[in-house]
């Protein structure tokens, strides 16, 4: 069977180490929470081989690369319609999956943030994510308030998911090797996907705060707050990077109450 060429414009770096592949797949914890798993960007199927051995859930694969799709179609004829040739970022989840699901993959590094925001857009359905990312992105996802890596993506992910940095992966186990280290993280959705505040405003507050991260929130959020009514709120004297998710929720509630 003809091998698939890794394509630079798709950000493809194929994992070649089967031990790491097995470790990634074993990081999924379906239990009773979900029965459906979607692998994004399977390439030549190194993760897929281990996923399809798991009988506790049903695996689907999606790849935008037609060459990968044709290769996988020959390799896994049993998948039928569960092998999808499409762009994950454009995917309509409810059209393919009924109920809760998990996502797994050695994700293309050039669209890793977009993938995570796609997960957030579908957080009601996506219960768990296990994925390989550029180490720097993985650290940003898992970072805590006060660290220099902490930012918009950190807050949004941690608002809805428990984020765990699982392990680091060296460049030599990929073909072609990336110029950076990689890491695997796991996202496990919180028991409730609701924050208890105006979530649209919450997103606005977080984005505005970090878009001017050198300013105190009193200045960064000047277009969102009633300055006369919120003169005493101590959170406004801090910069965005100092606030936890709970602080941002509290601040959003305060802003709503004082409009």
N, C-alpha and C positions, 0 to 999 in steps of 0.2 A: 504494500500500500504506500503510495507516494506521501512523503512527509509534507507538513505544512510549513511554509516559509514565514518566519516572524516578520511582521511589517511595522516599520518604524512609525508610519503615520497613524497606526492604530495603537501605538504604545505597547506592542506585544513583547514580552520577555517570558518565554515558556519555562516553567519549572521542570527540572529534570530529576530531582531527588525524591524518590518514592517514599522514603521515611518521613520527609517533611510533609509530603502530600497526605500521607496517612494521618499524621499528627494534626494537620489542619482539619481534615474531615472528622476526626475523632473529637474535635473541639465543639462540634454541634451537640446540642443537648435537647432533642425533641421532646422526650417524655410524652405527656398528654397534651402539650400546648400546641403542637402543629404536626401535620402529617405530610406536608408538601415542602419540597426544597427546590430552589432554583439556583443553578450554577451559572454565573455570568462569565462569559469569555473563556470557555473550556479549552480552546486551542486544540491540542491533540489528545486531551482526555486524561491527563495524569491524575487529576482530582476525581474525574468522572468514574474512573475504574473503581475507586474506593467507595464513592457515593452509591454506585449501582449495586454494590454488594450489601448495602444496608436495606434490610427488609422492613424496618420500622417506619420508613417514610418513602414517599414517591418522589423521584428526582426528575426534574426537567432541566434542559440546557438551552441557553440562548447565546448566540454569537452573531455579530454583525458581519464577520468575515465569511464570505461565500466559500472560500477555499477550506476553511475550518469546517464549515457546515457540511460540505460535500464529503470531507474526510470522516467526520463523525457519523454521518448518515450510513456510510459503509461499515464503520466500526461497531455502531450500536443500532442495527436495524430494528431492534425490539422497541426502541423509543417512539417511533412513529411521530404523531403530532407533538410529543413532548420534547422534540428537538426543534428549536425555533430559530430561524434565520431572520433576525431583526435587531433593531437598535434598542438596547435596554433602556436608554434614557427616554425613549418615546413609548415605552411599553404601557399598555393599559392593564394593570394587574388584575382587576376583577374579571376581565374578559378571558383570562387564562386560569385563574386560581379562585377557588371558592373557599373562603374562610382563611384562617391564619396560616402563615408560611414563614420560611426562613430563606435567607439569601447567603450564598457562599461564593468565593471566587478568588483567583489571583488577578486582582483588578488592574486594568490599564492605568498606569500612574498619571497619564496626561489628562484623565477625566475623573480622578479619584474623588475630588470634592463634589463634582456633579453627581456622581453615584450616591454619595452620602446624602445629598439634598433630595435626591429621588427617593431614597429610603425614608427620609423625614416626611416627604409629601404623602407617603403611603404607610405611615407609622401605625395606623389603626389595624393594618393587615400584616405588616412585617414584624414578627415577634422576636426574631433573632437574626443577627448577621455575623458571619465569621469571614474575615477577609484579609488578604495580603495587600499591604499598602507600602508606599515609600515610608521609611522609618520616621522621617520628619513629620509626615502627615499623621501617622499612627500616634506619635507623641503628642501632637496637637489635639487630637481627639480625646486622649486620656488625661491631658494636663489639668491641673487644678488652679483655682483662683490664686492670683499672685505670681504665677510663673510667666515668663516671657512668651511661652508657646500658647498660653491661654488666649482664646479669641472667640470670634463669632461661632465657628464650627464647634468648638469645645462646649459652649453654653447650650447651643441648640441640641446637640446630641445628648448631652448629659441631662437635659430637661426631660427627655423622654426615655432614655436608655441608660442602663448601667454599662459603663465602658471599661473593658479590661484589656490591658496590654499583655499579650500572652507570651510572645517570644520574638527574638530578632533573627533575621535570616541573611546570610552572607551572599554577596553577588555571584559567587562561583557556582551556585546551584541553578543558575538560569542560563538559557540559551536564546539570544545573546545575553551576556552578563550586563545588568544595568550599572550605571556609574555611581549608584548610591546603595546604601544598605536598605533592607526591607524589614518589615515587621508584620506580625499577625495580631489582629485585635478581635475581640468579641463584643458585640452589642447585644444586650438582653433587655427587652422592653420592660419598663416599669409596669407594676400591676395595673395602674391607671395611666392612660395616655392623655389625661386632662391635667392642666396645671392649676386650675382654680382661679384663673384670672382671665382678662381679655387677651386671648392668645395672639390676635393680630397686633394689638398694641405692644405686647411682650416682644414680638419679633422686631417691631419698629424701634423699641427702646434699646434692645441689644445691638441692633445694627448701627443705630445713631451713636451709641456710646463708644463702640469700637472703631467706627469710621473716623472718629476724632479722639483716639485713645490717649493722646497727651493732655487733653483737656479734662477738667473735672466734669462730672455728669451734669452739674448745674448749668454749665456752658454748652456741653455737647448736646444736651436735650432741650435747649432753650425753645425750640419750636414745638415741643410736645407737652411741656409742663406749664402750670399756672404759677409763675414765680412769686406772686403775692401771697398765695395760699400755702406754698411749700417752702417757706423761708427757713424753717427749722429742721427739715429732714436731713439727718447726718449722712445718709447714703449719697446725697447729691454733692457732698464735698469730696467724694472719692472718685478715682478714675475707674473706668469700666473693668479693667483687669483685676480689681480688688474684690469685685462682687461675685458671690456664689450664685448658683441658679436660684436658690431660695431667696437671696437678696433681690435678684432681678424680678422675681414674682412679687415680692413684697412691694418693691418700688412701683411696679405696674399697677398694683391694686391702689396704692397711694395716689398715683397720677389720675387714675380713673375717678377716685372719690373726690378729688380736688379740682376737677375741671369746671 
